[in-house]
Amino acid sequence: MNSRREFLKNLGIATAGLALAPSLESFAVKKSWFDISLAEWSLHKTLFKGDLQNIDFPELAAKKFGIYGVEYVNQFFKDKAKDMTYLKDLKNRAKDNGVTNVLIMIDGEGNLGDEEETKRKGAVENHYKWIDAAAFLGCKSIRVNAAGKGSPDEIKGRVVESLSTLADYGKSRKINVIVENHGGISSHGDWLASVLSTVNMKNCGSLPDFGNFYEYDRYQGVTDLMPFAKGVSAKTHDFDIDGNETQVDYNRMLKIVKSSGFKGFIGIEYEGSKLSEEDGIFATKKLLERFKAL
């Protein structure tokens, strides 16, 4: 196994003299109707192996992939939410590389739809520190999950309460609280849209993920969620010989996204196994760039 230093060197960011300014191509992306960001989960295998650390993620995104927006995953710096020395370093590294901190994806902090009131309120409070961290880093949002047990209506009532409390806390810090279709009842677009409509707060929205629909039509799901979208997750798994994603019709999907009036970051989230994480990210970026002038 390569050491972390060897890994970074192989990616071309540990060698002196490779600090590159954003390319002309990156400026072209910014003039289009969407910008491309990189979800840290695309590199989860590398991160879990220890060959990459969260602190190096912004530099890697910029210098290796030419991507200047990043979406963090709290799992990779879970004990750092209140570590101001660490957060200041992370913020400076992003700034030094011309990278925008877009959002933090939050997992493992409890269920916002938990049946037990004490646990549910504890889960809400567990998210506060991440709202504070996101605000310090200059992010626009945190991504949360709408999970719980019970009937759809029972879970909805609890999640609406939790999201309303979180969004109220986030409002004072100018942070959006956005929900991803992330399994269970949350992967039913109509249900999640109903939740967000009931919350009815400007800083509470959705993060539609192209791939996380299991018992619900993915195109309908994204259509349901786009009116609330504060970001979009471009999930990919595999590509055909022409570079098209084999499970998602990106032409159809991105037309749905654009027709909603969305303008913002579309995040690359590669989860495939046939390509390396690095090659999967490049393939997804190339696919998205076809639609800049859609």
C-alpha positions as CSV (number, residue, x, y, z in Angstrom):
1,M,0.0,0.0,0.0
2,N,1.3,3.4,-0.9
3,S,1.9,5.8,1.9
4,R,-0.2,9.0,2.1
5,R,2.9,11.0,0.9
6,E,3.4,8.6,-2.1
7,F,-0.3,8.8,-2.9
8,L,-0.3,12.6,-3.1
9,K,3.0,12.5,-5.1
10,N,1.5,10.1,-7.6
11,L,-1.5,12.5,-8.0
12,G,1.0,15.3,-8.8
13,I,0.3,17.6,-5.9
14,A,3.2,16.8,-3.6
15,T,5.8,18.0,-6.1
16,A,7.0,21.5,-5.9
17,G,6.0,23.8,-8.7
18,L,2.7,22.2,-9.5
19,A,0.5,24.9,-7.9
20,L,-1.7,25.7,-10.8
21,A,-4.1,28.6,-11.2
22,P,-7.7,27.7,-12.4
23,S,-7.5,26.9,-16.1
24,L,-9.5,28.7,-18.8
25,E,-11.7,25.6,-18.9
26,S,-12.7,26.2,-15.2
27,F,-13.7,29.8,-16.0
28,A,-15.8,28.5,-18.9
29,V,-17.7,26.2,-16.5
30,K,-18.4,29.1,-14.2
31,K,-20.1,30.9,-17.1
32,S,-22.5,28.0,-17.7
33,W,-25.8,27.4,-15.9
34,F,-24.1,25.2,-13.3
35,D,-20.7,24.8,-11.6
36,I,-19.1,21.4,-10.9
37,S,-18.2,20.4,-7.4
38,L,-16.6,17.3,-6.1
39,A,-18.3,15.2,-3.3
40,E,-15.7,13.8,-1.0
41,W,-17.5,10.5,-1.0
42,S,-16.1,9.9,-4.5
43,L,-12.8,9.2,-2.7
44,H,-14.1,7.3,0.3
45,K,-12.1,4.2,-0.4
46,T,-8.9,6.2,-0.5
47,L,-9.8,8.1,2.6
48,F,-10.8,5.0,4.6
49,K,-7.4,3.5,3.6
50,G,-5.7,6.5,5.0
51,D,-4.0,7.4,1.7
52,L,-5.7,10.8,1.7
53,Q,-6.7,13.0,4.6
54,N,-9.7,15.4,4.7
55,I,-7.3,18.3,5.2
56,D,-5.8,17.7,1.8
57,F,-9.1,17.3,-0.1
58,P,-9.5,20.9,-1.4
59,E,-6.0,20.9,-2.8
60,L,-6.5,17.5,-4.5
61,A,-9.8,18.6,-6.0
62,A,-8.2,21.7,-7.5
63,K,-4.8,20.4,-8.6
64,K,-5.6,16.9,-9.7
65,F,-9.1,17.2,-11.0
66,G,-9.4,20.9,-11.9
67,I,-12.5,21.2,-9.7
68,Y,-13.0,24.3,-7.6
69,G,-16.0,23.4,-5.4
70,V,-15.9,20.7,-2.7
71,E,-18.5,18.9,-0.7
72,Y,-17.1,17.5,2.6
73,V,-18.3,14.4,4.4
74,N,-18.3,14.7,8.2
75,Q,-17.2,11.1,8.6
76,F,-13.7,12.1,7.5
77,F,-13.2,14.8,10.2
78,K,-15.8,13.8,12.7
79,D,-13.9,14.9,15.7
80,K,-13.0,18.3,14.2
81,A,-16.4,20.1,14.2
82,K,-15.4,22.3,17.1
83,D,-11.6,22.3,16.5
84,M,-11.1,25.9,15.3
85,T,-7.4,25.4,14.6
86,Y,-8.2,22.5,12.3
87,L,-11.1,24.4,10.6
88,K,-9.0,27.5,10.1
89,D,-6.3,25.4,8.4
90,L,-8.9,23.7,6.2
91,K,-10.5,27.0,5.3
92,N,-7.1,28.5,4.4
93,R,-6.2,25.5,2.3
94,A,-9.4,25.8,0.3
95,K,-8.8,29.6,-0.1
96,D,-5.2,29.1,-1.2
97,N,-6.3,26.8,-4.0
98,G,-9.2,28.9,-5.2
99,V,-11.7,26.4,-3.9
100,T,-15.2,27.1,-2.8
101,N,-16.4,25.2,0.3
102,V,-19.9,24.2,-0.9
103,L,-21.4,22.0,1.9
104,I,-20.8,19.4,4.5
105,M,-22.7,16.0,4.3
106,I,-23.7,14.9,7.8
107,D,-24.1,11.3,8.8
108,G,-24.0,9.4,12.1
109,E,-25.5,12.1,14.3
110,G,-28.8,10.4,15.0
111,N,-32.2,10.1,13.3
112,L,-34.2,13.3,12.8
113,G,-37.3,11.2,12.6
114,D,-36.5,9.0,15.7
115,E,-39.6,7.6,17.5
116,E,-38.1,8.6,20.9
117,E,-38.4,12.3,21.6
118,T,-35.2,12.5,23.6
119,K,-33.1,10.8,20.9
120,R,-34.7,12.9,18.2
121,K,-33.9,16.2,20.0
122,G,-30.4,14.9,20.7
123,A,-30.0,14.3,17.0
124,V,-31.1,17.8,16.2
125,E,-28.6,19.2,18.8
126,N,-25.8,17.0,17.3
127,H,-26.2,18.8,14.0
128,Y,-25.8,22.3,15.5
129,K,-22.0,22.0,15.7
130,W,-21.9,21.1,12.0
131,I,-24.0,24.2,11.1
132,D,-21.4,26.3,13.0
133,A,-18.5,24.6,11.3
134,A,-20.1,25.0,7.9
135,A,-20.7,28.7,8.5
136,F,-17.0,29.2,9.6
137,L,-15.8,27.4,6.5
138,G,-17.9,29.5,4.2
139,C,-20.2,26.7,3.1
140,K,-23.8,27.4,2.0
141,S,-25.4,24.2,3.4
142,I,-25.3,21.1,5.4
143,R,-26.8,17.9,4.0
144,V,-28.9,15.9,6.5
145,N,-30.9,12.7,6.4
146,A,-34.6,12.2,7.0
147,A,-34.6,8.8,8.7
148,G,-36.9,7.2,11.2
149,K,-39.2,4.3,11.9
150,G,-43.0,4.2,11.6
151,S,-45.6,5.0,9.0
152,P,-44.8,7.6,6.3
153,D,-47.1,10.1,8.1
154,E,-45.5,9.5,11.5
155,I,-42.0,9.9,10.2
156,K,-43.0,13.0,8.3
157,G,-44.4,14.7,11.4
158,R,-41.2,14.1,13.4
159,V,-38.9,15.1,10.5
160,V,-40.8,18.3,9.8
161,E,-40.4,19.3,13.5
162,S,-36.6,18.5,13.5
163,L,-36.0,20.2,10.2
164,S,-37.9,23.3,11.2
165,T,-35.8,23.6,14.4
166,L,-32.5,23.0,12.5
167,A,-33.4,25.5,9.7
168,D,-34.3,28.1,12.4
169,Y,-30.8,27.6,13.9
170,G,-29.2,27.6,10.5
171,K,-31.0,30.8,9.4
172,S,-29.1,33.0,11.9
173,R,-25.8,31.6,10.5
174,K,-26.9,31.8,6.8
175,I,-26.7,28.1,6.4
176,N,-29.2,26.0,4.4
177,V,-30.4,22.6,5.8
178,I,-30.9,20.4,2.8
179,V,-32.2,16.8,2.7
180,E,-30.9,14.1,0.3
181,N,-33.0,11.2,-0.9
182,H,-30.9,8.8,1.0
183,G,-32.8,5.5,1.4
184,G,-36.0,4.5,3.1
185,I,-39.0,6.7,2.8
186,S,-36.7,9.7,2.0
187,S,-36.1,8.1,-1.4
188,H,-39.7,8.6,-2.3
189,G,-39.6,12.0,-4.0
190,D,-43.3,12.8,-3.4
191,W,-42.9,12.1,0.3
192,L,-39.7,14.2,0.7
193,A,-41.3,17.1,-1.4
194,S,-44.3,17.0,1.0
195,V,-42.0,17.3,4.0
196,L,-40.1,20.3,2.6
197,S,-43.3,21.9,1.5
198,T,-44.7,21.5,5.0
199,V,-41.5,23.0,6.6
200,N,-41.9,25.9,4.2
201,M,-38.6,27.7,5.1
202,K,-36.4,29.3,2.5
203,N,-33.2,27.8,4.0
204,C,-34.6,24.2,4.1
205,G,-34.4,22.4,0.8
206,S,-33.3,19.3,-1.0
207,L,-30.2,17.7,-2.5
208,P,-31.6,15.5,-5.2
209,D,-29.3,12.5,-5.9
210,F,-29.7,10.9,-9.3
211,G,-28.9,7.4,-8.0
212,N,-30.7,7.1,-4.6
213,F,-34.1,6.0,-5.8
214,Y,-34.9,2.4,-5.1
215,E,-38.7,1.9,-5.3
216,Y,-39.4,5.2,-7.0
217,D,-38.8,6.4,-10.6
218,R,-35.6,8.4,-10.5
219,Y,-36.7,11.0,-13.1
220,Q,-40.0,11.6,-11.3
221,G,-38.1,11.8,-8.0
222,V,-35.7,14.5,-9.2
223,T,-38.7,16.4,-10.8
224,D,-40.4,16.3,-7.4
225,L,-37.3,17.6,-5.5
226,M,-36.0,20.2,-7.9
227,P,-38.4,23.0,-6.7
228,F,-36.6,22.8,-3.3
229,A,-33.0,22.1,-4.6
230,K,-30.1,24.0,-3.1
231,G,-27.7,21.6,-4.9
232,V,-27.6,18.5,-7.0
233,S,-25.7,15.2,-6.6
234,A,-24.6,13.6,-9.9
235,K,-24.3,10.0,-8.9
236,T,-22.4,7.7,-11.3
237,H,-21.5,4.0,-11.2
238,D,-20.4,2.8,-14.7
239,F,-19.9,4.2,-18.2
240,D,-20.3,2.8,-21.7
241,I,-17.8,3.1,-24.5
242,D,-19.2,6.5,-25.4
243,G,-18.8,7.8,-21.8
244,N,-22.5,7.7,-21.0
245,E,-23.6,6.6,-17.5
246,T,-25.2,3.2,-17.8
247,Q,-27.9,3.6,-15.2
248,V,-28.9,7.2,-15.6
249,D,-29.9,9.1,-18.8
250,Y,-27.9,12.2,-18.1
251,N,-29.4,14.1,-21.0
252,R,-32.9,13.5,-19.7
253,M,-31.9,14.1,-16.1
254,L,-30.0,17.4,-16.7
255,K,-32.9,18.7,-18.8
256,I,-35.1,18.2,-15.7
257,V,-32.6,20.0,-13.5
258,K,-32.2,23.0,-15.9
259,S,-35.9,23.3,-16.6
260,S,-36.5,23.9,-12.9
261,G,-34.5,27.1,-13.1
262,F,-31.6,25.6,-11.1
263,K,-28.3,27.4,-11.1
264,G,-25.6,26.3,-8.7
265,F,-23.3,23.4,-8.0
266,I,-23.8,19.9,-9.4
267,G,-21.6,17.6,-7.3
268,I,-19.7,14.6,-8.7
269,E,-20.4,11.5,-6.6
270,Y,-18.7,8.5,-8.2
271,E,-19.6,5.2,-6.5
272,G,-18.5,2.7,-9.1
273,S,-16.1,-0.2,-8.9
274,K,-15.0,-0.9,-12.5
275,L,-13.0,2.3,-12.7
276,S,-10.7,3.6,-10.1
277,E,-12.0,6.5,-8.0
278,E,-9.7,8.9,-9.9
279,D,-10.8,7.7,-13.3
280,G,-14.5,7.7,-12.2
281,I,-14.2,11.3,-11.2
282,F,-12.7,12.3,-14.5
283,A,-15.3,10.3,-16.4
284,T,-18.1,12.0,-14.5
285,K,-16.6,15.4,-15.0
286,K,-16.3,14.8,-18.7
287,L,-19.9,13.7,-18.9
288,L,-21.2,16.7,-17.0
289,E,-19.2,19.1,-19.2
290,R,-21.1,18.0,-22.2
291,F,-24.2,19.8,-20.8
292,K,-22.7,23.2,-19.9
293,A,-24.4,24.7,-22.9
294,L,-27.6,22.7,-22.6
